[in-house]
Amino acid sequence: MTNRQKSVLAVVMVAWLGSAPAWADTTALPKVQTQGEASFVSGGIGDDELAAMHEARRDYNLQLLFAAKGSGEYLSSVAVLVKNAHGDTVLDTVADGPLLYAKLPRGQYQVSVRYQEQAQSRKVRLGGGATSLSFYW
């Protein structure tokens, strides 16, 4: 390899490293919040934040997605209410983006969501792995 080829390769490598994937930027992840025993993060607006959310999902055992029927367009401002098996509220928030990830103790929960006055509800059992739920309006 000639010196010129090495120089070109070095320039290409620097440019490539400078365009590292957005998920490598942890500042793009929205702030983690807590309510009692629940910790959660919501967001996913914009490419950087969406990539950061996808990277962080492995740390949460409840993963919610909100989208429009047909188009699949992401939705935000979805009201989220999670109750445990005893009917106690463990999470009550409004999602800041199309994704909401929560870390909850093992157990059975009722997940209720509302978007533009249309509500949906599902029961879920959280164990050792992650559970993903998608809601469409």
Backbone torsions as a table, in degrees:
resi	resn	phi	psi	omega
1	MET	NA	129.8	-178.7
2	THR	-77.2	165.2	177.7
3	ASN	-61.3	-37.4	178.9
4	ARG	-63.7	-43.6	179.4
5	GLN	-64.2	-38.9	178.1
6	LYS	-64.1	-39.7	179.6
7	SER	-65.2	-44.5	178.9
8	VAL	-62.5	-43.6	178.7
9	LEU	-61.5	-41.2	179.1
10	ALA	-63.6	-41.5	178.7
11	VAL	-64.3	-43.0	179.3
12	VAL	-63.2	-43.2	-179.5
13	MET	-64.3	-42.9	178.8
14	VAL	-62.5	-43.7	178.9
15	ALA	-63.8	-41.3	179.7
16	TRP	-65.6	-44.1	179.4
17	LEU	-65.8	-32.4	178.0
18	GLY	-69.4	-19.4	178.6
19	SER	-106.9	41.2	179.5
20	ALA	-57.4	152.3	-178.5
21	PRO	-57.6	150.3	-177.9
22	ALA	-61.0	-32.0	-177.8
23	TRP	-64.9	-16.5	177.4
24	ALA	-73.1	-17.8	179.4
25	ASP	-91.7	97.9	-177.2
26	THR	-69.6	-14.4	178.1
27	THR	-71.2	-15.6	179.5
28	ALA	-76.6	-16.3	-179.6
29	LEU	-74.3	128.0	176.7
30	PRO	-59.3	160.0	-177.8
31	LYS	-62.3	134.4	175.1
32	VAL	-76.0	132.5	-179.1
33	GLN	-116.5	160.7	177.0
34	THR	-133.3	146.9	171.3
35	GLN	-139.4	108.2	-177.4
36	GLY	59.2	-124.6	179.6
37	GLU	-84.5	-6.7	-177.3
38	ALA	-91.5	132.6	167.9
39	SER	-116.9	143.1	-175.6
40	PHE	-154.0	162.3	176.6
41	VAL	-141.8	140.8	176.9
42	SER	-137.8	148.4	-178.9
43	GLY	160.6	-145.0	-179.0
44	GLY	108.0	20.1	177.8
45	ILE	-94.4	124.8	-177.0
46	GLY	89.8	154.2	-175.2
47	ASP	-61.7	-43.3	-178.0
48	ASP	-64.4	-47.3	-178.7
49	GLU	-67.1	-39.0	178.5
50	LEU	-62.4	-44.0	178.7
51	ALA	-65.0	-40.5	178.5
52	ALA	-64.8	-40.3	177.7
53	MET	-63.1	-45.0	179.7
54	HIS	-61.8	-37.8	179.2
55	GLU	-67.1	-35.7	-176.4
56	ALA	-81.3	-14.2	-171.0
57	ARG	-58.5	-28.0	-177.9
58	ARG	-65.8	-14.8	-180.0
59	ASP	-88.5	-0.5	-174.8
60	TYR	-126.7	138.8	-176.6
61	ASN	-94.6	-7.0	173.3
62	LEU	-125.6	120.2	-175.5
63	GLN	-124.3	117.0	-177.0
64	LEU	-112.2	141.4	177.9
65	LEU	-127.2	137.2	180.0
66	PHE	-123.0	125.2	-177.2
67	ALA	-150.9	164.8	178.3
68	ALA	-84.9	139.5	175.4
69	LYS	-62.4	145.1	176.7
70	GLY	83.8	-67.9	-175.3
71	SER	-79.0	-27.6	-176.0
72	GLY	75.5	6.7	179.3
73	GLU	-59.0	133.2	-179.2
74	TYR	-66.7	146.9	178.6
75	LEU	-119.7	150.7	174.3
76	SER	-131.1	-178.4	-177.9
77	SER	60.2	40.2	177.2
78	VAL	-95.0	126.9	176.6
79	ALA	-75.2	131.8	-177.6
80	VAL	-125.6	128.1	177.7
81	LEU	-131.1	122.3	179.4
82	VAL	-119.9	126.6	178.7
83	LYS	-119.4	145.7	177.9
84	ASN	-81.8	-177.9	-176.1
85	ALA	-63.1	-21.3	179.0
86	HIS	-88.4	-2.6	-179.0
87	GLY	86.8	6.7	178.3
88	ASP	-80.5	137.1	177.2
89	THR	-73.2	125.1	178.0
90	VAL	-109.7	-18.0	178.4
91	LEU	-153.7	128.8	179.4
92	ASP	-143.2	106.5	-174.8
93	THR	-155.1	175.4	171.5
94	VAL	-118.4	125.5	-177.0
95	ALA	-67.4	133.0	179.0
96	ASP	-82.5	-2.6	-178.9
97	GLY	-165.9	-169.0	-176.3
98	PRO	-76.4	-7.9	-178.6
99	LEU	-122.9	138.1	171.8
100	LEU	-136.6	122.8	178.5
101	TYR	-115.2	132.7	179.9
102	ALA	-129.6	148.0	174.4
103	LYS	-113.2	113.2	-176.5
104	LEU	-126.1	155.7	174.8
105	PRO	-62.6	156.7	176.3
106	ARG	-56.5	146.0	177.8
107	GLY	149.9	-174.2	-179.7
108	GLN	-103.5	139.5	-176.3
109	TYR	-137.3	155.3	171.2
110	GLN	-108.9	118.5	179.0
111	VAL	-103.8	117.3	178.8
112	SER	-117.6	132.9	-179.4
113	VAL	-130.6	151.0	179.8
114	ARG	-140.9	131.8	176.4
115	TYR	-135.1	123.7	-179.5
116	GLN	47.2	51.6	175.5
117	GLU	66.9	10.6	175.0
118	GLN	-110.1	120.7	-174.3
119	ALA	-105.5	151.0	173.6
120	GLN	-139.0	154.3	-178.3
121	SER	-147.7	143.2	178.0
122	ARG	-144.8	147.7	172.8
123	LYS	-94.4	145.8	-179.3
124	VAL	-146.0	143.0	174.1
125	ARG	-110.3	122.5	179.3
126	LEU	-100.4	125.6	178.7
127	GLY	-122.1	-131.8	-177.3
128	GLY	-76.5	-27.6	-177.1
129	GLY	-105.6	-174.3	-179.2
130	ALA	-89.9	147.3	175.7
131	THR	-120.1	127.4	-179.8
132	SER	-110.6	133.0	175.9
133	LEU	-125.7	136.5	176.6
134	SER	-115.6	134.3	178.8
135	PHE	-119.8	132.6	-178.2
136	TYR	-125.7	139.0	176.4
137	TRP	-125.3	NA	NA
